[in-house]
Amino acid sequence: MSKAKRSTIEVLGTAIGILAQPEGDYISLTDMVRNFDGAGALIEQWLKNKDTVLFLGVWERINNPGFNSLEFEGIRNEAGRNSFFLSAKKWIDLTGAKGLIASAGRYGGTYAHKDIAFEFGSWLSPEFKLYLIKEFQRLKDDENDRLKLDWNLQRTLAKINYRIHTDAIKETLIPPSITKAQASIVYASEADLLNVALFGQTAKQWRDAHPDAEGNIRDHAPLEQLVVLTNLESLNSVLIRQGLPQSERLTTLNGIAITQMKTLLAAKNVKRLK
């Protein structure tokens, strides 16, 4: 739990934790009830409700292939009786549920997938639910804006390095007194050298495979590839000035691209961007 990305929103004066999990965002039910009367028992009271059990069962059947439907049928038959008790941990242990998380620790407590948390919010208070949705969406909008900013910054750096790259081509590979058309062939060839090293295909091959897409292969690259592209452009300009033939540069740059992509994808700060 502590390794997951954790964010916090404030809803009507209550700080509520949100965990990013592979299945989606999970909202702390423990935090949600903190300022309600009888907070300690509210989650169990909600889980005891037969409508809640039915809702959780539908969610799990839609989203969790490993859901134990047989155990669920037994729980559903008991739900609503005065003697019925269901905790988040019991629900998870019996059915293999994925929609709830129950854990100890610094950020422990009961968390629920946002679909379920919003349903719980309705049970607590319609007003609370509406503010919860509003603040959650604001958080998601802020995160998307930061991702776009990071992508645009990296795209700008790639364009700056492209100029350094083309200058190296102009000064080293292009002989004097040739036409602009002849020069453009060399530039395109070197651009595709980077495309093949990083993307495994030329610009034309990508366009042929995506005839309806706007822009070029680099416009559709994720942030990690743009980071590596920026590095490859700088490295290739150095290799060009050193006089290495194109075939050797392609092999070298491809190896560097593979290594850097593996490093980036394994880095914790990159995982948080996803």
N, C-alpha and C positions, 0 to 999 in steps of 0.2 A: 504494500500500500504506500509506504513512504517513498518508493522509487518513482511512483507515478507523478505526472505533472499535476500540481495542485493550484487552483485559483480560488479566489474568494470574491463573493458579491455581497452587497448589503441590501436587505429587504426589510423595510419598515423598522430600521434600527437593529436588525439581527444579522450578524456576519455568518454567511453560509458557505461552507467549503464545497468545491467542485473538483472531482478527480477525472482526468482524461484516461480512459481505458480503451483497449482494442475494440470493445463493443460499442463505445461511445462515451459521452459525458455522464458521470454519476454525481448526483447531488446528495449532500448529507441530510438525511431525515432527522438525525440527532440534532443538528444545528437548527433545522426548520422548526422543531417543537420547543426550542430552548425558552422562548418567552411566552409560551402558552401555559395556561393552568393545567396542572397534572402532567407536566411534560414527560416525566419518567415512564408513564404508562401508556401514552398516546399511541406510540407505534404498535404496541401489542394489541391495543384496542382496535386499531384500524385493521390489523392483520386478522383479527378474530371475526371480522365482518364477512359474511358469505359472499357479498358482492365483490369485496376486495379479493378474496380467494379466486373467484371466477375470472376477474380481470387479470390477475397475475398468471393464471393458467393460460389464458388466451395469449398474453404477451410472450410467455415462454414457448408456446407451441409455434408461434410465428417466428421467433428469433433464436431459439435454442434447439438445435437438432438432437442434443443429448438429454433433453428434458424427460424425466421419468413420469410418463403419463399414468402408469399403474398406481404409483404412490399418490399422485395427484388425485386420482379418483377417490381414494380412501380419505384424503384430507377434505375434499369437496363434500363428501357425504357427512362428515362430522361437523363441518363449518356451520356456525349459527347456533349451536347448542350451548347451553349455559356452562357446561363443563369443558367446552372446546378451548384450547390454548394453542397459539402458534406464534413463535418468535421468528425473527429473520434467520437466525442460525439453524433452527429446526427445519424451516422451509427449504433452505439451501441444502442441508445435509440429506433430507429425505428425497428431494426431487432433482437434485443437481441443477438448481435454478441459477441463472446468470444475471437476472434482472436486479437482484439485491446483493449487497456485499456487507458482511458483518465481520469486523476485525477489532483487535485491540491495538494499543500503541498511541503515539502522540496524536495522530490524525485518525484514530479509530472511531468506531461507532457504526451506525447503520447507514449505508449509502444505497441509493436506488438510481437506476437508469432514468434519464430525464423524463421519458414517457411516463414512468411509474411515479416519479417524484411530483410531476404536475398533477397527477391523479390524487396523490396524497394531499397536495396543497388544496385541491378542491374540497376534500373532506375536512381539512383544518379550517379553511376560511376562503370563500371565493375572492375576497379582496386580496388576501395574502397570495393566492395563486396568481392573480393578474400581475401583481408587482413582481413576483418571482419570475414569471415569463419575461416581463419587460427587462428586468436587470440581467437575466441570463442572455437574452438576445443582444443587449448592449455589450456584454462581455464578448460574445461571439463576433460581433461587428468590429470591435476593437482588435481582436486577434487577427481577423481577416485583413484589416487595414495595415497591421504591422507586417503581415506576410507579403502583401502587395508592395509595401515600401522596401522590404528586403529584396524582393525580386527585381523591382525597378532599379534599385541601387546597383545590384550585381549586373543587370543588363547594361547599365551605363558604364560600369567598369569594363565590361567586355568590349563595348564599342570604343572606349579609349584605347584599350590594348590592341584593338583591331587596327587603329591608326599606327601604333608602334610597329605592329606586324607588317602592314603594307609598306611602311617606310623602309623596313629591312629588305623587303622584296625588291622595292624600287632601286635601292642602292646596291644590291648584291646580285640579284638574279636577272634583272632586266637590262639587256645591253642597250647602248645608246642608239638613237635614231630609229626607233621603231614606232609604228602607229599606235594610237590609243586602243584600237581593236586588238592588236597583238599583245599589248600590255595587259588588257583585261583578261585575256586567256590565262596569263601567268597568275594574276591575282586570284581568279576563280579556282585555278588548280591548287593554289596554296590554301585557299579557304576550305576546299573540299578535303585537303590533306587533314586538316583539323577535324572536319566533320566525320571523316572515316575513322580517325583515331579515337574520337569520343563517342560518336553516335553509331558507328558501324555502317554508315551509308553516306552517299553524296547528297548534295542539295537536290539534284534532279531525281534521284531515287526516292527521296522523301516526298517530293511533290507528286511524283507518279503514284505513290501509295496513298496520298492524301489530296486528291484533286479538288476537294471542296473546302479545304482548310485555308484560312487567311494567314498571311505572313509566311515566314519560312521556318525551317527546322529549329532555328535558335529561338524564335519567338515562342515556341511551344515547349522549350526545355524547362525542367524544374530547376529550382534554386541550386541544388547540388551540382547539376551539370554546368550551370552558368559559372559557378565558382571554379570548377576544373577548367572550363573553356578559357576563362581569364588567365589562369596559370599557363595553359598550353600555348596561348598566343605569345606570351612573354618568352617562354622557353623556346618556341620555334624561331622567334626573331634572333635569339642568341645562336641557335644551331645553324641558321641560315648564314649569319655573319662568320661562323666558323668554317663554312664551306662544305658542310655535310650534304651528301646527295639526298634527294627527296625520299628514296626508298628507306634509307637508314633513319631519316628523321621520323618517318611514319611509324616504324617499328619502335623507336625510342619513345615517341609521344604516346603511342597506344599503351605501352607498358606503364608509363607515368599516369595516364588517365585511369587505367584499371586500379592501380595502387591508391590514387587519391580518392576515387569514388568509394572504394572499400573502406578507407579511413573515415570519410565523411559520413557514410551511411551507418558506421558503427559508433560515431560520436554521439554522446548524450545530448549535446546542445542542438544537433541536427534533428534527432528524434523528436525534440520538443517542438520543432517547427512544423511537424507533419500533422 
